[in-house]
């Protein structure tokens, strides 16, 4: 497991050994930073004696201790030479010129005594962006691009009995990073979610290690599987066998695949200093035809079974080289029916549920087992895919974790929208080929994507397509543009009323209209107070100020809609009393909106929805936008909203239509389920008139309606006989549209852009309109509202107008004037309306308190609960302030702790006693250190922010590593929304 070392609140992860690669080599010995391996770094311009740094006696006392793998800037931070870049605006004050230049790296090492084979190799897995590599003063070669691997034969140069000096001159990436300097970590120059990183994340960014082989070696083994049926897999094993000797060699290739202990071997001949490509199939070895294979499935669809193939090559009696390759047996398939991309695996259609990663960590400090934890959180959220945005996550451990947890990868290359080409096309394409070869054995990779929100310029568009066909065999889908071509665009990225995501259609930038498959949709997500104070200076806690913007809650992240998010907190839950209160209330805004995103898409499975990825699911920098868990691994309200929505078998409420649906995103048909709904008032009393229960079947990959809740059966028309104003009239007075006579109509002149509006006489709360069109209807139009008839605000727009009656609903707005603004006519004639109704919003429901609760339950045919869900709803739909009137409750919390296998496991029972004064709303459970109340993070939790009615109990399970607690004790806190009164 990864460890955290605190240096001025600075997170750093140091590996003490080489992480497991997909293609493990013979006798690997790490040269990464560790207690026994020390690297040093210094700017090239300050090294005036470069010719001497090769000497073993060279004095590096003026050099800075380097973190390898890592970056130059992160090394200086780790050494305490820069203030914590996470805190306040420290990173914005760093002198960029100090790091935006080339650096020397230096270390010394000895050759292991057990390296008895002929050839010693020095291996680099990645540098950013270029590096010249020297051993004992001799140039071994140059690396160009963070995907390019260095594999240097140092057998002659290396001193086997003494110290060897390894130096690397690392060059700064070329700007602009997109796309001139590509490939690189493109957001390092700053984005709307992370700051400019001094040094642009240049450094030795991946593992460095030694290996030892004989003359003959194995290169780029590739294992593929064909599935004629799911009951049989036909494997092929391809590899390059390279002879590094001056004479030809006869070699034996041996393989063993487990589980199954499938063995094979083949003799090959390799010319002197030459290589040969070998491909083995069932025609060569019938045992490569596997019956009843253990298939790799994405999360929610089955187990992510993995195989291992140990390949060795021998000359005579000596094993010359060994590789271990993990792989999965699977078959991806795709279609674009209805101009929507659909993905299937092993013949089963998959509904995409996932998130985008901008980076693993903004200073590239995520290493090793930390990837396992991050990806496990995605599994816990019931996700099945991660988008590797612009290919900015480059570590093998990321792909290993995705394989392990059944998380598919939408894998981008390093291009962003800009209509320009990389300065070095050859280097870009060489890195693309390297990426494909390095990661193609990972079953998790499901889609290769060329460009973020743009099309790659030629010749790269053709090259990438050909690279994938050649080096990945066309096994995965090639998507040229991340938000177009059978996708439904990207965005919006700001908080919306939950009903927005159920309304046809949530508007995306680019792509086709509809729900479809969307690769980006997001919102601001504010952190809890415990995290907020870790990166925000106390003098900037409250009220909102410029320092918040340094952490992207302001103009820097305008796409996240921080103003509308703040308004949702204030208007929905009441004016915050301080920063703690704001953080507390924000969690419920995040929970609601993030749950609604995925439930909205699932609700539309019967229409055109094939999946959704949230922007973003991973936090690379301490901020208040676009995350589910935060930078410190606190699981925010967004995390719990997503986790609930993405259950493989799920019951949900459509807040627009009040339909209750059952969503089945598994590969099993489920029959005889019982869906039920109960509605409770704020005091916890059941309002029986709204209770419904029904038996329902849930076929695989379906969204099925069970029943509707009987809210708002009548909508008053506020437009009848009110004043009407129109842009023109060719048939009847405009007042015909609201005179109560369905036989009279208004018609405009024969031109686009005509309009008509109704003056309600005073400001009203409205949430919809009803239009009855004649044959001359609007193909495209908007509904706009205003309070002065001069400044208009869009509340609805469509390009799919139709003849006849059209009912339109939108979230409540206060308006005096409501307009139909024509955009494009459907016919030669003008716009012609029989009726124009304006519906009253915020209509109270009979017998319901100002805020009330909807409790859903889905049980199987044995009565076992297989899904539940809980919503809060206001008679004034966006007003939940009545929650603040809930009296305090005294929860009963019992828990036991078990320590095993280096972890702590807590099982807690949280009860709202039958004698309680009220519903316990939004209970937040935390495991903290007994000595100081500090959160124990990171950890895995089963549930949080849940509500208990009187007499109800919830079981919560928590696990975390022993190292996260140290020698402290454990205290469990369980606090409902009712009980917190914050004053800061």
Number of C-alpha atoms within 10 A of each C-alpha: 12 18 17 13 13 11 14 15 14 18 20 23 21 21 21 15 17 17 16 13 18 22 23 17 22 20 16 18 17 19 25 25 23 15 9 9 15 17 22 22 26 21 19 17 11 11 14 9 9 12 9 13 22 20 15 16 10 11 10 15 8 9 17 19 21 27 30 26 26 28 26 35 25 27 24 19 21 23 14 13 12 16 19 19 23 21 19 20 21 13 19 14 9 16 11 16 9 12 20 21 19 22 24 24 27 23 23 20 18 13 18 14 8 8 17 11 16 12 21 22 18 22 19 23 22 25 30 27 27 24 27 16 21 18 21 19 18 12 12 19 13 16 22 22 24 27 27 24 19 20 16 17 17 15 15 10 14 20 15 15 10 11 17 21 21 22 25 23 22 27 22 21 26 19 14 13 21 23 21 19 22 28 32 29 27 27 22 21 18 14 14 16 25 24 21 17 23 25 26 29 30 33 36 28 24 23 24 22 18 24 23 26 23 21 22 25 24 22 17 18 23 22 21 22 21 16 20 11 13 17 12 18 24 21 21 19 18 17 17 16 24 20 24 20 16 11 12 14 21 14 23 19 20 17 20 17 18 13 12 10 12 14 15 17 16 14 12 15 15 20 16 14 15 17 18 14 12 14 14 17 17 15 11 13 15 12 16 21 20 18 13 11 20 20 23 25 27 25 24 21 19 13 15 23 20 19 18 16 22 18 22 22 27 20 17 11 7 12 21 23 25 22 22 21 21 22 24 24 26 24 25 19 17 16 13 12 10 10 16 22 22 23 22 16 18 18 15 17 20 21 25 27 30 31 29 24 24 28 25 23 20 24 25 25 20 24 24 24 17 21 22 20 18 21 25 20 24 28 21 19 23 21 28 27 28 29 29 23 27 25 26 24 22 21 23 22 20 23 25 22 21 29 26 23 23 27 30 26 25 25 23 25 24 27 32 24 16 16 12 14 19 22 16 13 15 11 17 23 17 15 22 23 20 20 19 17 17 21 21 24 22 25 30 31 24 24 20 24 24 27 25 23 21 18 22 24 16 11 10 20 14 12 15 22 18 14 20 21 14 12 16 18 12 13 19 19 20 18 22 23 24 31 26 22 18 23 28 30 27 25 22 19 22 22 28 23 20 22 19 21 26 23 22 17 17 20 21 21 15 18 21 20 19 22 29 27 30 29 29 24 26 28 28 34 33 30 30 23 16 14 19 22 17 15 18 21 14 11 8 15 18 14 14 14 12 14 17 23 18 24 25 26 28 21 16 18 23 16 19 28 22 25 16 14 23 21 15 22 26 18 15 22 23 19 15 22 14 16 21 22 21 25 20 24 24 27 24 23 26 29 22 21 27 32 23 27 28 27 27 28 27 34 25 23 20 13 13 20 23 24 25 26 25 29 28 28 28 26 26 24 24 27 27 26 30 30 31 34 23 27 20 18 19 21 23 23 31 30 26 28 27 30 24 25 25 25 22 20 21 22 29 31 26 20 22 16 16 15 17 23 24 27 26 24 26 23 16 12 13 16 13 14 21 21 27 20 24 19 25 22 19 22 16 17 15 16 17 11 11 18 17 18 15 13 15 20 18 23 18 17 22 21 21 21 19 20 19 16 20 14 15 15 8 10 14 13 17 21 26 18 15 13 15 20 16 19 13 17 20 14 14 13 16 26 23 22 29 26 18 16 11 13 10 18 23 25 27 24 15 17 15 20 18 23 20 24 24 28 22 20 13 11 15 18 19 25 20 23 23 16 19 21 23 19 16 21 24 31 18 19 23 19 22 19 25 20 18 12 15 9 9 16 15 12 17 19 20 16 13 10 17 17 17 14 15 13 11 17 20 18 21 20 19 15 23 19 26 28 25 23 22 22 18 19 22 18 14 10 17 26 30 24 28 23 26 29 21 24 24 20 25 20 19 15 16 12 11 20 18 19 20 24 24 18 20 22 19 25 17 18 12 8 10 11 14 15 19 19 17 19 15 19 19 22 20 18 19 18 20 21 18 16 20 14 9 17 15 17 21 17 18 12 16 12 14 10 14 10 13 10 7 10 15 19 18 20 16 20 15 22 22 24 20 12 10 17 16 22 28 28 22 20 21 17 20 20 22 19 19 14 10 10 14 14 20 21 19 18 19 19 19 14 17 21 20 16 23 22 22 20 12 14 18 16 14 16 18 18 21 20 22 16 16 18 21 10 9 12 11 18 17 17 14 18 20 22 22 19 16 13 14 13 10 13
